[in-house]
């Protein structure tokens, strides 16, 4: 593993290279580097902030902190719309709250269970079939996430970055309006605006009961009790990762695939993954598509699907059904058509140049809301503000800044 200080320097350097596209260095009457001067509008206007970042996830936080380190006056606007099941979370975005971090922690918990199974072969006198306590694990994971939420708030405060916990949308190309939970209107103006709102899990629109009775990864990591017998619908990396650790906890877990696993990845490797999972207890329903979900009085779910291999409908009963059928960009609420930001007609993601510029000169977009963005980029000192080594230990708090 790269030493944290070295990795931090590398991450900071990469971020600074990106920000030099927004700011050029100039001193009056001199060609020597001096202080940053905004070039998108020439002389500073009458706006309240030099930069407003909309979205408090990995990209948004890194952007806001780096701009503040350049001496700019920065604000960040973030708000989590609760999932259909009512799940919401704090500052930090998908990775910290419902993605990389809780997934790694739960994966580590599952690995520990496997180690217990093997321990007696190496002389350890431990019970090989110790039961897993979901509630205890979930409490530890959620407490760790909350400590990261607080750490990000502190890091913003240390850099004098103004934090708005509001759901914003454009009024004009320099003004964003939002409302607090109490309903109070807030207007924020900025010379430059960066969009970093990320994405959310997609629900199928043609499956009866999908939203009413199903959950997504937005909900799984915040469940207070074990999901029990679980059907994971989809063959994405999100689906297989979640199914893997659920199997590791000893839960009866099934993955439903419409076609091939891990589309877009090398299929020889993808089949090695699914074969390995099957050998360790994960079940697969292949070439099947969902039809409907129904709930019994005992809260269990009856699932109806069409099996294309045999050409008939089949049913099964599960405690939990989790959708992992892709993600959609959080662009609809931004009122982008008001300011002329161009979206991809199919994906509804924002079209950007190589320097993350949108079709509006002073508005930029980064991360998962951009078309052809890179996903799952990892560094040893990553965007949550802590060394990756600490992700496997609940209770370890944020150990540094940007």
N, C-alpha and C positions, 0 to 999 in steps of 0.2 A: 504493500500500500504506500502511496506517495505521502511523505510527511505533510501534516496539515498546513504548516506555514508555506511550504513550497506550492502545494495545491491551491491555497488561497491566493498566492501571488499570481499563479497562472490564470485562475478564474478572473481575478481583478484585471489582469492585463487584457484578457480577451474581451471583457466587458468595456474596458476603456477604448479599445480599438473600435468597437461598435459605436461608442458615444462620440468618437472624433468625427463620425459622419454627420452628427448633429451640430457639433460645436467646432469652430476653427479657432486657432490661436493667433492673436494679433495684438500688437501694441501700436498706438498712434505714432507715426513717423519712424517706425522701426519694423524690420522683418523678423526680429528675434521673437521667439515664443514668449508669450506673457499670459494674460488672463483670457478665459474663454469668452467669446462674443457670439451671440446668436446670429446666424446668417439667414434663417428662413424668412425673417421679416425685416431685416436691416436693423434700424434703431429700435430699442425696446418700446413697446406700446404701453397702453394704460391698463393692461391686464394685471390681475392680482398676483399671479404666479408665473415664473418662467416655464415651468413644466407641470402638467397635471397627468398623472397616470391613473387610468381606469382599470382596476383589477389588482387584487392583492395576493396573487399567486407567485409562483417561482419567478417568472419573467418580470412581472410588475414590481415586486419588491426589489429585485436586483437593479432594475432600471432606476427606481426612485432613489435608492441609497447611493448608487453611483453618481447620479446627477447632483445629489446633495453634496457629495464629496468634491465635486467640481465647483462648488460654491453657488449653485443655483438655488433659487427659492422654489421648493417642490411641495406638491400636495398629492396624496393618493386617495382614491375613492374605491371602496370595496363593500360589497353586500352579497350575502348568500341567500338566494331564494330557497326556501325549504323544499325538499323533495316531496313528491306526492304522498309519501308516508310521514311527512312532517320533520324529517331530519335536517338539521342545519349545523353549522360549525363556525369556528373563529377564523382569524386572519391567517393566511398562509396558503390558501388555494388547495387544489386537488391533491398535490403531492403530500403535503404535510397532513392533511385531514382525512382524506378518503382515497389515497393512492399509495405512492411509494413507501412512506413511512409506516403506516399501520400494516400494509401488506408484508413488509420485511419483518416486522415484529411478530406477526402471526405465523409467517413462514418459519421464523426462528423457533417459535413455540412448538410447531409441528416437528421440526428437526430434533428438538429435545426429547419429544415422545419417542421418536425412532431410536435415539441414542439409548433410552431406557430399555428398549427391547433388546438391544445388542450388549448392554453393559455386563450382564452376567457371564457372557463369553469371555470377558476380559477381567474377571475376578471380582466384579462389584456385586455385593449382596443386596440387590434392590429388586423390588417387585416388578416384573416385566410388563404387567398389565395394569399399571396405575391409571385410574380414571382421570380424564381431563376436566378441569373446572373452567367452563367458558366465562362465567361471570367474573371470576377472579382475574383471568387474563384480560378480559375486556376492560375492566376497571383500570388495570395497570397501563394498558395501551392508551386509553382515553385520557388518563391523567398525564401521560407523557406528551400526548398531542397538545393538551391545554397548556403545558409548560412551554412548548414551542410557539403557540399562539401568543402567549405573554412575552416571550423573548423577542418576537418580531415587533410587537408594540413598543417595547423598550428601545430597540435598535432604531426605529423611526424617530422616536422622541429624542434620542441622543443626537440625531442628525438634523433636528428641527424640521422634520418632514411632517406636514399637517395631515392627519388621518381623518377621513370622513367615512363613517359607516352608513353610507346611503347608496341607493340604487339610482345611478345616474343615466341621463340620456341627453343628447345634443339639443340645444336651443338654436345655436348658430355655430359656425366653425371655430369659435374661440370660447364658447360658453356652454357649460354643462349644468343641467338642473337635476336635483334629486330631492327626495323627501325622507326625513328621518322616520323612525318607527312611530313617533308621536304625531306624524303628519306635517311637520314644519318644513316649508320649502327652503332649499338652499341653492344658491347660484354660485358657481365657481368659474372664474375666467383665467385663461392661461395663454401664453404665447405659443407654446408647443403642447401637443396632447399625444400621449401614447396609449393605445388600446391593448389591453392584456387580459381580457375577460375569460379566456380559456374555453372549455367545453363541459358538457354534462352528458350523462348516459342517455341513450336513446331508448324510448319505449316503442314497441311495434304498434302501429295504429290499426292493424287488421286482426288483432287477437282480442276476443271478448274477455274482459276481466284483467287485462294486462296491467293497467295502472292501479286498479282497485285492489288487487290481491298480490301482485308481484313486487319485488324489491330490486334494487340495483346495487352496485358497489358504493353508491352514496349512502346506503343504509346499512350494508353488511357490517362495516367496521364499527358501527355505533349501536349494534344490537345489545340489549341488556341480558338476553338469555340465548342459549344455544339455538341455532337455526334448525337443528334436528336433521331429519331426512331431507336432503336438498337436491333440487333439480336446477342446474346451471344451464341456461339457454344461450348458445353461441359457442364459437370455436376460436375466439380471439385470445390474445395473451392474457387479457383480464380474466376471461372465463377460465382458462386452464390454470392460471396462478391461484385463483380463489378455490377452484375445485381441488387443487393439489393440497393446499393446507387444510381444507375441510376434511379431506380423506385422512390426512395426517393426524387429525384430532379423533379419529375413529368414527366419524359420521358417515352414514350411508349417503354417498354422493354420486350423482349421475350427470353427465354432460350430454346435452342434445345438440347435434351438429346437423346443419342443413346440407353441407357439402364437405369441403376439405378443411382440415384444421390449419390454423395459422396462415391464412391466405396472405400472399405477398412474401412469405418466408420460404426458404429452401424446403421442398416437400420431403426430401429424404430425412432431413433433420426433424421436421415437424412430426413425421410418423414415428421416429425414434422417441419423441416426447410422449406421444399418446400411447405407444406400446409400453413405455416405462410406467406411465400412470396406471394403465390397465393391470400391469403385473403387480402393482401395489394397492389395488383395490378400487380404483375409480372405475365406474361403469360408463359406457358410452352408448347412446342411441344415435346411430349414424343414418344419414339421409332421411331425416325426419323434420317436419315443420309443425309448429304449434297451431292449434285451432282455437282452443278456449281454456279459460281457468274458471273453476267454480269452487265456492267455499262451502264446506259442510258445517253443521252446527257445532261440531267439536273443534272448529277452526282449521282443520286440515283441508288441503286443496286437492281437488280432482282435476287432473290435467288430461286434455284430449289432444292428440297429435295425429298427423298423417304420416305413415311409414311408406316412403316411396319405393323401398326395396321389395316389399310384399304387396303394395298397392291397396292398403286398407287403413282405417282409423284404429287407433289403440288408445288405451287410457291407463293412468297410473295415479297413485295417491302419494302426496308429499306434504311435508310440514312447511317447506319454504320453496318458492320459485324465484330465482334470481335471473334478471335479464342482463346479458353481456353481449349485446348485438350492435355495438358501435356507439359513437358519441356524436353529438351535434354542437356546433360552435355557438357560444353565447353572444350572438350579434343582433338578435331580433329586437331587443329592448333599447338599443343604443340610438335609434332614430337616425341611422346613417344616411338614409336617402335625403334627409333634410340638408346635409352638408356636402353631399356628392361623393361620398366614399364608395368605391366600386366593389361589389361582391362577385364571387364566382357564381354563375347562374345555377349550378347543380349543388355544390357543397354549401353554399351560402357563407363560405369563408371569405376573408378580406384579401383582395389581390394586392400584393406588395412587390416592390423592386428588391434588388439584391441588398439594399441598405434599409429594408423594412419600411420604406416610404409608401404611403397609400397614394391614391389619385388626388389627394388634397395636400398641398405642399408642406404644411406644418403639422400634419397628423400622421402618426406612425402606428404600426401594429406589429406585435411580436407574439411568438408562441403558437399555441394550438388553434387560434382563430385565423391564422394566416394560411393561405393556400400553399401547399408543398412545403410546409414547415417540417423541421426535423423533430421527431418524437423520441422520448426516453434517452436523452443525452445525459450521461452520467459523468461526474467528476468525483475525485476522492474527497474534495471539500465542496459539498453541493449546496444547492439553493436554499435548503432549509436553515442554513447558518450554523450547522454543526458538522463535525467530522462524521463520515459515513459509519465509522466504527461504533459510534454511540447509538446508532439507530437500532441495534440489536439489544439494547439494554433499557427497558422501561425505567423511568426515574432519572435518567441522565438528561440534564437540561442543556439549553443552548450554551455553547462554549466559545462563541466568538462572533464577530461581525463580518461585514463585507469589506 
